[in-house]
Amino acid sequence: MSDEIKNQHDGARPFLDDFLKEDEPAAAAAPAGTPDPLEADAIEMLRTIYDPEIPVNIYDLGLIYNVENDEGHVLVAMTLTSPHCPVAETMPGEVEMRIGSVPGVREVTVNLVWDPPWTPENMSEAAKLELGFL
């Protein structure tokens, strides 16, 4: 091997260093469509909250529009069956309190929204079956 070629291989080999770095274990990214574990736990907690007038939990009833986790800050967009719902003043607070009890949750923000309005089409199949819609 010529001295020139030998000297090229004796020094730092950034191409090899980069190649070896790619083999280092990296933090596993969740596959697309996989729910965030904290979001999944928050949703399970939401399934323990029932509308006092309807024997279905608020998640399957379709009152929860979105649950997002931002590094322990859980954001919930929810609605009620009607702006005149008797639990309009208490339900968002209960959602905040219950999700706040989930391990890993640092903060909860509940946004009560009216657009789009809730309709029975928001309900899960299980809720529709429970209520005799199917």
C-alpha positions, 0 to 999 in steps of 0.5 A: 500500500502506498504511503499516501493511501496508508496515511489516508486510512491511519487518521480520523475516518469520519465516514466510518465514524458516521457509519458507527454512530448510526448503529448506536441505539437511538430513542425508539420513535413510536410507529405512526398511528401509535397513541402517546402512552400518556394520552392513552392513559388520559383517555382511559381515565376519561372513560371512567367519567359518566354523564349523569343523565346518560349511562355512557362515559364521556369519551364514548359519548363523543364529548371529547374531541381531542387529547394531546400530550405536550411533555406532561401538559395534557390538553383536552378539547371537549364539548357537552351535549348542549350549552344548557347541560346541567353539568356545564359548570362542573364537568370540565373541572372534573375532567381536569381533576381526573386527568391530573391524577394520571401518573406523568401528567404535570398540568391539564388544560380543558377547553370547552368548545361548542363548534362543532356542536355535539350530535349523536353521530359523535358516539362510539358504536358501543355507546350507540348500542348501549343507548339503543341507537343500533 
